[in-house]
Amino acid sequence: MEMKQEKYTFEEFREIIARLRGEGGCPWDREQTHESLIPCMTNEAAEVVEAIEKRDLENLCEELGDVLLQVLMHSQIAEETGEFTLEDVIDTVSRKMIRRHPHVFGDVVADTPEECLRLWEQVKAEEKAQKNKKRQGFTKISDSEV
């Protein structure tokens, strides 16, 4: 693959990551796991924060790209192992944004940033309670099957 003159698309970036991890790809990229990439994700997120604090927009653009690389690497690994896909990641976060913004996507009223934050925290707490309820039910079923 030769370097393009025009801008790369998201789909092309996805293909680059898949090639790096695929047959004939990069040995380092191919051996990575979710766990081995933890230091990379931590480092890249810290570099984003640093660029924001320094108001270095050029570096912020680059560092956000590095965080996006981490998201795609983890998604590619998960897809290879049958855990989830990038489409699942996008679907999950899209649904979360719609649920947590009922004042935008529903009929709830929130006129100030503080009201929006309170609403976000309320919806988040409800989501957590539902997850815990599901986990408890799963545990009970699993325990009874053992």
N, C-alpha and C positions, 0 to 999 in steps of 0.2 A: 504494500500500500504506500503510495507516494503522498507526500504532504500536499494538501490542497491550498489553493490561493484564496478561495472564498471561505466563509465561516462554516464550521462543522455543525451538523444538526444533532439533536438529542439522540435520534435513532442511530446516526453514525457513531456517536460516542458509545452507545450501547454495544454496537458491533465491535468497536475497538476493545472494549473490556472483555467481551466474549472471546475475541481472538487471543488476547493476552492469556486467558485462562484455558484456552482450547489446545487441541493437538497442534504441536509445533509452535506453541506460544512461549511465553516467558517462564522459565523454570521457577523463579521467585514468585510470580503471581499465581502460578498453578498450585504451589504448595500452601498457599495461605488458607486460613480457616477463620471463622468468626472470632475465635479466641486469639489467634495470632495477630489479628488486625486491631485489637483493642488499643495498643499503644499508638497506632497510626491515627485512629479516630480521635483519641484523646488529644494528641498533638495538633491535629488539624483544627479541631474545635477551639483549642487554646489560641492558635494562630489567627483564627477569625476574630476572636475577642480582642486580641492585641491590635489587629489592623483597625478595628472599630474604635478602640480607645485612642489610637494614634491618628484617627481620621485619615488613614491612608487608603483611599478608595481604589487605587490601582492594585495594591496588595490585597485588599478585601476581595476584589473580583477573583484574583488568583486563588486565594485561600478558600473562598466559597466553592470554587471548582474542585479543590482538593477534598472538601467535605462531600461534594456530589460524587466524586470518585469513590469515596468510602461507601456511600449509599449504594452505588451501582455494584461495587465489589461484593458487598454483603448480599445484595439481591441476586447476583449471579451465582454465588456460592450456594445460596438457598435454593435457587432454581435447579442447579446441578444435583442437589441432594433430595429434591422433591419436597422441600419444606414449604416454600412459597415463591411467588414470582414478583417482579417489579410491579406488575399490574396489581397484584394483591396489596403491595405497599401503598401504591397510589390510591387504590380504592379505599383502603383502611383510613388513610389520612384525610381523604375527601369526605368520607362519611363522618369522621370525627369533627371536621371543621363545620359541617352542616349542623350536626347535633349541638355543638358548643356555641353556635351562633343563631339561636332561635329568634333573636331580635332582627336578624337579617333574612333568614330563610323560613321563618314562621311568623306567628302573630304575637310574640312576646315583645314588650316594650322595654327598651334600655336606652336611655338618652345620654348618659354620661359614661366616660371611660370607667369610672368606679362601678357603676351598675353593670357594665359589660363584664368586668373582672369578677364581680360577685356571681353573676350568672354563669360564667365559665367555670368557676370553682364549684358551684352547685351542681352543674351538669356532670362535671368530672367526678365529684363525690358519688353521684347516683350511678355512674358507669362503674366505678370501683366497687360499689356495693353489689351491683349485678354480677360482676366478675367473681367476687368472693362467694356469692350465693351459688353460682355455677360450679365453682371449684369445690365447694363443700358437698354439693350434690354428686359430683363426679367421684370425690373421695369416698363418700358413703357407698356408692355403687361398686367402686373398685374394691373397697374393703370387704363388702359382702360377697363378692365373687371369689375372693381369695380363700 
